[in-house]
């Protein structure tokens, strides 16, 4: 004689829902569409560059991997304690051969918003782009703690 378990139906529904979500979110195209792929790239062609952030006593140093981008196509901006990096890599091929023209274009964008670990001075920031790596040095703001002496009565 089998014992009826009222939670058995709930488990079946949960298992079916997990299977449906796994099938939708588990495929490579959906991961890329949502920006969850292994390549840090979505289908719109925007890539989130890999980043290293280090702090010294006087600076915050940021290194971003952006291969194939021209230096003049990189846009850096510091607002408050956030660093915004945008770039676009362009690849165009134009060939003309006996009555037909082949023209191909491909654009890939890089975009990343990076929260900085401390207060910085954007005026003193310096950037250098070499061998596909963008290195940024941003001076820290020294925050002086104000001591408030409490008078004891």
Secondary structure, 3 states (H helix, E strand, C coil): CCCCCCHHHHHHHHHHHHHHHHHHHHCHHHHHHCCCCCCCECCCCEECCCEEEEECCCEEEEEEECCCCCHHHEEEEEECCEEEEEEEEEEEEEEEECCEEEEEEEEEEEEEEEECCCCECHHHCEEEEECCEEEEEEEECCCCCCCCCCCCC
